[in-house]
């Protein structure tokens, strides 16, 4: 029987050597890209007060958060979401900053997610949040940031699905049904269960125009041109038309930048995080049927922290991107060489200078602590060493064992 002392809790895992290297490299590239686009890195604590996540804009339902009690009896949680802490930072620590405020982060989040493969409990996220821009241009900015970051990583055949939560919410505002009935409709839409949705909506006795819109929402996915043309045919209210116009402007802006091939519209996309108020989006690849990134607009969340401020942003799921890159063989492209230095003896200053010169070029120089030739050879194979070397009179000499 395996001792419980060596087991890990369900949903967490050790990240071993190669995957740690992939993760660090990927995060460095993402953060470098964010910085070049004007985003400033911040970090929030892993522990937060439960109350911050228990407002009307829950990041996760209470039973999906990891809770603990501190020595003062206060209820804490392991951070289940990054957006709310970023909003707290802006609302409490950056009130005097000039808008727009552009923040980036790399953080772990913790929540009980039974829908994830392997029932994961800990997730690595890298993302950006843009505060202070209410127009569609803010949404364009963050979607472009996501697209260009994935292009920079070398990922191919990815797609960003864009949705608009205002349309469904306007429908719900206009009808008198309870929360349970709304949830049933949402599930049918989310699963694109057209027939059962139509039958259920028909049984509610709604106005014909509303029933038609609800029945069509899950069918409204595809290229921006296709979906926008279909929307024109529906009996939308003025508020819905404004939401569609916003969606249209975003897609047109992205297409003008030559990035239109990466986007599609899916109005059946459901915002499970209640703080989203408008545009939402998710990223996928054809080779991996899981979400790589998700985000959207949240214009009311900042009111929880005492200020009115529109905002939008997204987060990459770092480990899912690594999986996608692996499937496309896009990870093993490092130009770094890995040297193992033997016969170093007592290293003098000149030898150390040469070692540092090689390292400064981005290479690895590991000083070998073994003496037996067979041990050195076996070690070099396990460490995937490119060359075994000696430094003689300031020059590198390749060693054959």
Residue pairs with C-beta under 8 A, 6 or more apart in sequence:
8 14
9 121
10 119
10 121
11 112
11 113
11 118
11 119
11 120
11 121
11 122
12 120
12 121
12 122
13 122
15 23
19 322
22 322
22 325
22 331
23 124
23 318
23 319
23 322
25 334
26 153
26 318
26 321
26 322
26 325
27 106
27 126
27 318
29 152
29 153
30 106
30 126
30 149
30 153
30 316
30 318
31 41
31 104
31 106
31 126
33 145
33 148
33 149
33 152
34 41
34 104
34 126
34 128
34 145
34 149
35 41
35 104
37 102
37 128
37 145
37 148
38 102
39 102
39 103
39 104
39 128
39 145
40 102
40 103
40 104
41 103
41 104
41 105
41 106
42 86
42 89
42 103
42 104
42 105
43 105
43 107
44 79
44 82
44 85
44 86
44 88
44 89
44 105
44 107
45 79
45 85
46 78
46 79
46 108
46 110
47 76
47 77
47 78
47 79
48 76
48 77
48 79
48 85
49 74
49 75
49 76
49 77
50 62
50 65
50 67
50 75
50 76
50 77
51 75
52 84
52 85
52 88
53 59
53 60
53 65
53 77
53 80
53 81
53 84
54 62
55 304
56 274
57 84
57 273
57 274
57 275
57 298
57 300
57 301
57 304
58 273
58 274
59 80
59 81
59 83
59 84
59 111
59 273
59 275
60 80
60 81
60 111
63 112
64 80
64 111
64 112
64 113
65 77
65 78
65 80
65 110
65 111
65 112
66 77
66 78
66 80
66 110
66 111
66 112
66 121
67 75
67 76
67 77
68 75
68 76
68 77
68 78
69 75
69 76
70 76
78 110
79 85
79 107
79 108
79 109
79 110
80 109
80 110
80 111
81 109
81 111
81 273
82 105
82 107
82 109
82 125
82 127
82 315
83 127
83 129
83 273
83 275
83 298
83 301
83 313
83 315
84 275
84 301
86 103
86 105
86 129
86 313
87 129
87 131
87 298
87 301
87 302
87 304
87 305
87 311
88 305
89 103
90 97
90 101
90 103
90 129
90 131
90 302
90 305
90 309
90 311
91 302
91 304
91 305
91 306
91 307
91 309
92 305
92 306
94 101
95 307
99 131
99 132
99 133
99 309
100 130
100 131
100 132
100 133
100 138
101 130
101 131
101 132
102 128
102 129
102 130
102 131
103 128
103 129
103 131
104 126
104 127
104 128
104 129
105 125
105 126
105 127
105 128
105 129
106 124
106 125
106 126
106 318
107 124
107 125
108 122
108 123
108 124
108 125
109 122
109 123
109 125
110 121
110 122
110 123
111 121
111 123
112 119
112 121
113 119
113 120
113 121
113 123
117 290
123 317
123 319
124 317
124 318
124 319
125 315
125 316
125 317
125 318
126 315
126 316
126 318
127 293
127 295
127 313
127 314
127 315
127 316
128 142
128 145
128 313
128 314
129 311
129 312
129 313
130 138
130 141
130 142
130 311
130 312
130 313
131 302
131 309
131 310
131 311
132 309
132 310
132 311
133 141
133 310
133 312
134 299
134 310
136 246
136 249
136 250
136 253
136 279
137 253
138 297
138 310
138 312
139 250
139 278
139 279
139 297
139 312
140 250
140 253
140 254
141 312
142 295
142 312
142 313
142 314
143 160
143 162
143 250
143 254
143 263
143 281
143 314
144 254
144 257
144 259
145 314
146 160
146 281
146 283
146 293
146 295
146 314
146 316
147 160
147 254
147 259
147 262
147 263
148 259
149 316
150 158
150 283
150 292
150 321
153 321
153 325
153 330
154 325
154 328
154 330
154 333
155 285
155 321
155 324
155 325
155 328
155 330
156 285
156 328
156 330
157 285
157 286
157 287
157 328
158 262
158 283
158 284
158 285
158 292
158 324
159 262
159 263
159 264
159 283
159 284
159 285
159 286
160 262
160 263
160 264
160 281
160 282
160 283
160 293
161 221
161 263
161 264
161 265
161 266
161 269
161 281
161 282
161 283
161 284
162 247
162 250
162 251
162 263
162 264
162 265
162 266
162 279
162 280
162 281
163 265
163 266
163 267
163 268
163 269
163 270
163 271
163 279
163 280
163 281
163 282
163 296
164 243
164 244
164 246
164 247
164 267
164 278
164 279
164 280
165 271
165 276
165 277
165 278
165 279
165 280
165 296
166 239
166 240
166 242
166 243
166 246
166 277
166 278
167 213
167 217
167 236
167 240
167 243
167 244
167 267
168 186
168 189
168 217
168 267
168 270
170 237
170 239
170 240
170 243
171 210
171 213
171 214
172 182
174 210
174 237
175 204
175 206
175 207
175 210
177 185
177 204
181 204
184 200
185 197
185 200
185 201
185 214
186 270
187 193
188 196
188 197
188 200
188 218
189 197
189 214
189 217
189 218
189 268
189 270
190 218
190 268
190 269
190 270
192 218
192 219
192 268
193 218
194 215
194 218
194 219
197 214
197 215
197 218
198 215
201 211
201 214
201 215
202 211
204 211
206 214
209 235
212 234
212 235
213 234
213 235
213 236
213 240
216 230
216 234
217 267
217 268
218 267
218 268
219 230
219 268
220 227
220 230
220 231
220 265
220 266
220 267
220 268
221 227
221 264
221 265
221 266
221 267
221 268
222 264
222 265
223 264
223 265
224 248
224 251
224 252
224 255
224 260
224 263
224 264
224 265
227 265
227 267
228 244
228 247
228 248
228 251
228 265
231 244
236 244
243 278
246 278
246 279
247 265
247 279
250 279
251 260
251 263
251 265
254 260
254 262
254 263
255 263
269 280
269 281
269 282
271 280
271 296
275 298
275 300
275 301
276 296
276 297
276 298
277 297
277 298
277 299
277 300
278 296
278 297
278 299
279 296
279 297
279 312
280 294
280 295
280 296
280 297
281 294
281 295
281 296
281 314
282 291
282 293
282 294
283 291
283 292
283 293
283 294
284 290
284 291
284 292
285 292
285 324
285 327
285 328
287 324
287 327
287 328
288 320
288 323
288 324
288 327
290 317
290 320
290 323
291 317
291 320
292 316
292 317
292 320
292 321
292 324
293 314
293 315
293 316
293 317
293 321
294 314
294 315
295 312
295 313
295 314
295 315
296 312
296 313
296 314
297 310
297 311
297 312
298 311
298 312
298 313
299 310
299 311
301 311
302 308
302 309
302 310
302 311
322 331
325 331
335 362
336 362
336 363
336 364
337 363
337 364
337 386
337 387
338 363
338 364
338 366
338 383
338 384
338 385
338 386
338 387
339 358
339 363
339 364
339 365
339 366
339 385
339 386
339 387
339 388
339 389
340 366
340 368
340 376
340 379
340 380
340 383
340 385
340 387
340 388
340 389
341 355
341 365
341 366
341 367
341 368
341 389
341 390
341 391
342 368
342 370
342 376
342 388
342 389
342 390
342 399
343 390
343 399
344 351
344 367
344 368
344 391
347 355
347 367
350 394
351 391
351 394
354 391
354 394
354 396
355 365
355 367
355 391
358 365
358 396
359 365
366 383
366 385
368 376
368 379
368 388
370 376
370 379
373 401
376 388
376 401
377 401
380 388
380 401
387 398
388 398
388 399
388 400
388 401
389 396
389 397
389 398
389 399
390 396
390 397
390 399
391 397
